[in-house]
Amino acid sequence: MHVIVATDGSAQAREAAAYLRSLANPASVTKVTVVAVVSPLAAVPFADDSPSGSLEELSFRRSAEKAVATLAELLADWGPEITTQVRSGSPAGELVKAARTLDAQLLVVANRSGTLGSLLLGSVSHRVMNDAPCPVLVVRPQKGAKRSR
């Protein structure tokens, strides 16, 4: 079974990956692809005249690469082959596309509902559940856990 684990760099995404690891039998999971999606509008930061760091260091893409690497490390000794991808676009849309193109049998996302953005725009996890070509595991934050980001 090929599993996609979505990350936005949050503690909730790390909890979702840890939950998958505790729930699924690694013998039945052949591959895990950790996916982060960068919004096209946030793909390049505003330029400034400060001498600190290169454009690449300031890029949101670099943060996404760090997030997928963190989750890949969390899953590294679990057993299945681990790969990573950073995509650009609408988070829900890109996760659904990844599930289709990679022929995933499960898509794991963290639910961060309750934030103002999710109330106004709808949550990524809700949109993924409605459009994914495979089962979706939505992992809610633990009760009493502090939300990050």
N, C-alpha and C positions, 0 to 999 in steps of 0.2 A: 504494500500500500504506500502510495506517495502522499505525504502530508505537507501542506503549506502552512507555515506559522507566520502571521503578520506581526510586524513590530513598528511602533512609532517612537521607540526609545523610552517608553514609560515603564514604571514599576509594574503596572497592570499587564503589559505585554510580557514582561519577564515571568510574572505569576502564571500567565496563560501557558507559556512554554513549559514551566515547571509542572503545571497541572497535567499537560499532555504526557509528559515524561512519567508521572506517577500513575496515570490512567491506562495508557496504551502498552501493549506487550511489544517490546522492541523487536521481537522475532517476526511480528506481523507488519512492521513498518520497514520498508525497503529504502526509503529516501525521505529526507526532510529538506524542504527549501524554505529558508527564512527570507521573507520579503518585506522591504520598506518602500514606501511610496513618497516621493517628494512632489509637492504641488508645483506645477510649472511656474506659477507666480512667485514662488519662494526659491526657485532653483538657483538664482543668482542674487546675492545680497546687494544692497546699495553700495556703490563705490564711495570711498572716502579718501581723504588725503593723509590719513594716519599711516605711519611707517610700519605699524605692527602687522606682521603676517602677510602672506600672499592671498590672492583671491581664492585659491583652492582651500586654504585654511579657514577662510570665512564662510565658505559655501555650506548651505544646508545639506548638500549631497554628502559632504564629509561627515556630518552628524549622522546621516542615515547609514552610511557605511560603517560607522562605529556601532550603531544600534544593531545592525545585522550581525556584525562580528561578535558582539556581546552575547546575543542569543545563540549563535553558532557554537561559541565556547561553552555555554551552559549545557548544550545538547551533545557536545563532542564525544564524550565517553559513553554515551548511551547505547550505541551500536549501529544505527542506520547511517548511511552516507548523508552528510550534511553539505548543502550548497547554499549560496546566498545570492540575492538579486536586489538591486536598487532600481526602481522604476520611477518614471515621471508621469504625472497625470492626476486624475481624481482617485483618491485612495480606494474607495469602494469599487469603482470601475476597473482599476488596474488589478486589484485582488481577484476579481471575477475573471478578468482576462488571463491572469496567471494560472488560475485553476483550470481554465479551458485549455490553454496552450501546453501546460505541463501535465495534463491529464491527471490532476490530483483526485484522490479519493476522499480527502478530508481537508477542510480549511479551518484553521484555528485563529480566532480573533478575540481580543479582550474587549469587554464592554466597559466603556467609560461614560455611560449615560449619567445624566444629572448635571452635566456642564451646560452652561448657557448656549454654547455653540450647537450641542446636540439637540437641545430643545428647539432652537430656531431652524436648523438646517436638517435635522434628522441624523441619527447616528450612522457611522460607517458600518457597524456590526448589523444594524437593522437592514440597511441596503444590501449588504453582502448576503444575508440570510435569504432575502427575496430573490436574488439574481444568480446565486452561485449554482454551477452545474453539478455540485457534489454536496454531501452533508457538511454542515457548518457547526463547529463547536464554539459556542460563545461562552467565555469564561468571565464571570462577574467578579469584581473585586471582593476580597474577603471582608466580612463584616468588621467594621471598626478600623479597617486599613485606611491609611491616609492616601488620598489620591495625589498623584504627581502630575506635574505640568500644569 
